[in-house]
Amino acid sequence: MPIVILFPILLILSSREAWYPYFFVVARFWAKIVLYGTGFIPSVKKEGDLDTHTSYMFVANHTSMADIMLMLYCIKNPFVFVGKKELTKIPVFGFFYKRTCILVDRNNQKSRKAVFDRAQARLQNGTSICIFPEGGVPDDESVLLDEFKDGAFRLAIDHQIPIVPLTFLDNKKRFSYTFFSGSPGRMRAFVHKEVLTTGLTHQHKKELKEKTWNILYTKLVSDQL
C-alpha cells in the first residue's frame, strides 16, 4: 500500500539516475512505514558515525525479506542494492526494484560481469553499494552465517572504499522465509566499525572476506549466549 500511494513520486524520482538520492529518501520513508506497520520495532546500535561524503560497501547477513527494509532504515548514505533478479517478479515492488537496483542473474556469467560494471559506475558517481555477501538466504535456517562470495570485497578493494558490516540479529526470528513463522517485536541491527581497504590488493581479498565474516559471526554467536 505505501508503494501504491507513493507511486507517482517514486516513478518520477526513479526515471533519472541523477535523481536517485531523492528516490533514496522516499525509499527510507517507505521502509519505516513497512517496518512499523508490520509490527517490527527497529533498534539500531552503531560503533561509529559514517561520513556523508564517502562511498561505502555495506554488507549484512541475509535471512529475511525484511533485510532490505532494515538496511534502508539503518543507513542514511544513499546506496544501491545489488540483488537477485528474481525479486523483480514481486508486484509493484519489483517494478521499482528493477529501475533502481543492480540486478544479477547468478546463473549467467555475463550478468555477473555486467554487475561489476554498473556497480563501478555508481561508485564513481559517489553512491555507496549494498551487497548481501552470502549470495542468498541459506535453505537451511539452522545455518547461522553462510560462506561469503567474493564480489563485495573485490569491488571494495578495486575502489579502495571502506566496508561497513551490519549484523541483523532478529530478522530470521521476526520474518523468515518459512510460512506461518515470525512475530511482531523488536528488530535489532548493529552497525560495526568500518573495515578499511586502503592499500589492499586482490591478494588480500580472502583475508578481507574472512575478517568481515568473523565480525558478523562473532556478533551473532555472542547474541545467542
N, C-alpha and C positions, 0 to 999 in steps of 0.2 A: 504493500500500500504506500509506504513512503516514496518508493521509486516512481510509482504511478503519479503521485501528487507532484513530485519534483521533476517529472519527465521533461517539461518544456525547458527548464533551466539546465538540466543535465544534457539535453540534446544540443543546446546551443554551445555550452562550455566544452563539450567533447568533440566539437566539429573542427577545432584547430588545436594543434599541438601547443602553440604558444599560450593558449588559454588554460592549459592543464592545471597550473597552480590554483586557479579559481575553481575548477572542477573538483580538485582535491579537497578544498574547504567544504564544499557541499557534500562530498562523499563522507567526510568525517562527521558531518551533521547527521547524515543518513545512518551511519554506523551507530551513533549514540542512540538514535530512535529505535533501531532494531534491537540493540542490546538491552536497553531498559524496558522496551516494550515486550520483550520475550521473558522478562523476569530475571535477567542477569545483571548483577551489580559489579561493574568493573572496579578493580582495586589495583593501582599501579605503583610500584616502588622503583626508584631509579638510583643507580650508583653515581651518576654524574649528569651534567647538562650537555645537550647537543648544540653545536654551532649551527645557526640557521643558514650560514653561508657556505657550509661544507656538504659535499656529497658523501653519502654513506652506503654501505651494503648492510641492509637489515636482514637478519636470519632468525628463525624461530623453529621450535618443534611443531610438528603438524599432526593434529589429532581430530580436527573438527572443522565443519563449515564456519563455525564462529571465529576461527582463527583470523579470517580476513577482516571481520568487523573489529575484533580486539586490536589487531595491528593498526588499523586506521585510528582507533581511539587512543592508542598509546603514543603515536608518533605524529608530531606537528610538521616536521620537514616533509615537503612534497616528495613522494616516491611513487614508483611504478611497480606493480606486481609482475613477476614472471611466473606464469601459471599454466596449468594443463589446458589443452584445447577443449576438453570435454565440458568444461563449465559454461561454454558458450550456449549449450543446449538448455540451460535454465531460463524459463520465460522471463522476459523484461530485463532481469539482472544480466543475463548472458549477452544481451544487445550492447549494453554499456561496457561490460567486461571485454568484449571483443574490440570495441572502439578505443579503449584506454589502456589496456594491459598488453604485455608482450606474451604471445601465446606460443606454446611449444607442443609439438606432436612428438612424444617420446619414442615413437616407433619409426621416426623419419630422420635420417642423418642430416639431410638438407635443412630441415626445420630447426634442428639444434644449432646449426651453423648460423642461420638467419637470426636466431635469438641473440647470439653474441653480437652480431652486427647492430641490431636495434638497441640492445642494452648499451653498447658503447656510444651510440648516437645520443641517447638520453643522458648518459653520464657527462658527455662533453657539453651538454646544454645546462648542466648544473643540477639535474634531477637525480635523486637517490633511487636505489633499486631495492626491492624486497624479494627474496627467494626463500622458499621452504626447502632447505638443502637435503631433506630426506627423499625428495623427489615424489612424494605422495604420502598418503596415510597408510601405515602398515595394516595389512589384512588381519594380523594377529594383534588384538588390543592389549595383550599382556606385554607386548614389546614396549619398553619404557622410552627408548630413543633409538631409532633405526640408524643404519650407517649413512653417512653424508655422501652426496655426489660432489663432483669437483667444481661444477660451474660457477657457483657464487665466489669461490676462493680464487679461481682463475681470473675472473673479472676484477675482483678487488686488488689483486696483485698487478694486473695489467694497468689499472688506473691509479694505483697507489692510494686507494681510499680506505678509510678505517672500516672495520667490520663491527657492527653493533649486534651482539646476541641478545635475544629476548627469550625468556622461559615462560611458557603459558602453563600454569600449574593445575588449573581446574577444568579446562575446556573439554577434555575427554569425559570427565565425570558429568559435566553440565549438558553437553550436546554432542554425543559421539555419533558415529555412522551406524550404530546398532539401533534398529527400530525399537520403540517402546522403552527407551532408556533415557536418562537425563533428568534434570530437575532445575527449577529456578534457584538462584542463590548467588553467592559471591564468585566472581571470576577474576582470579589474581594473575597479574603479569609482573615479571621482574625484568627491568631493562639493565643489562650488565654494562660495565665499563667497556669502552670501545677497545678493540684489538687493532693495534697499528700494523700497517703493511709497508711502511716507508722503508725502502732499501731491499725489500724482499723480491725474489725472482721465482720463476716456476719451480726451481729446485726446492723451494720452501713450501710448496703448495700442500704436500701431505702433512707436514708439521703444523701448518696453519689450520688445516681442516681438523686435525686431531685435537689441537688446543681448543678450538671453538666447540667441538663436540663435547669435550670434557667439562667445559664451563656449564653447558646446559645439563649434561648428565649429572654432574655433581649437585646442581641445584634441585633437580628432580628427585634424586635419591634422598637428599637431606630433608626434603619436604615430607617424605614418607616415614621418616623416623619418629 
